[in-house]
Amino acid sequence: MKVKDLKDDMHNVSVVVKVISISQPKTVKTKNGEATIREAVVEDDSGRIKLTIWGKQIVKPGTTVKIENAWTSTFKGEVKLNTSDKSKITEVSNSTTVTKPNYYVKKQYRSSKSGYYNKKKYNDEMNEEE
């Protein structure tokens, strides 16, 4: 499966992606108590997606990993990939290449005169802003 094929409320998802960035662990409160999460940005040749790792699994930026038994959800209108302790994350060899995707993201900007407008931002332009 490719990142571009991910939609809300999918289960038992498997993808091979490159880890672009990863946050420090943080504790969040859930209806089942406190949980530790790490947030990452991952991509394949079809696009980029945010990944939330629930639990103690670790990934490193720059590595290519196979994620199995993940699920998707939508948060603030954006589809996200999620893993838990029941998911499997395996680093794959460097021979598995993930090419940089050719995609764009519509970003919404606020203009004081006309309200909101959308602007297409290609991935190279987005990287310059980050």
Steps between C-alpha positions, in 0.01 A plus 500: 500500500614856428455815710271653235261204546451559875155618601324549834410198714718237331630207707782246464693743279849410374730755332870549428600861570801721564508679836547874442477625858404377849402687816612439856270269700213671676230385740137558408180434691249266337170353612702192606757698701840643408689383192839577345506609137754617244399683187684455173476604138547215251484479121516270202507573128129585505482752786564598859296431817521561874559189710408470867686224683307393809731312734872441522599424142782714361580614147792713383489783245648400166419130537257305286256289698224249435196569717252217549166480679455877513174694470389838373295774661413859425600783731409860414405391149831326429546124455770365733669162527515342848688212660472329838690232687304250284648655183834392359761751382804349329794684349551383142827488309632796307435307180132583546484851365228750560521780249406856580136550407375755252195635679351819623306600806234764506572735787241746616617853568310788654482830322378803692310627194339194348483238774666168411664376184674177400847480356666195351838432659727249332713282726824686421339830598367349823845373597641852465247630753561229762 
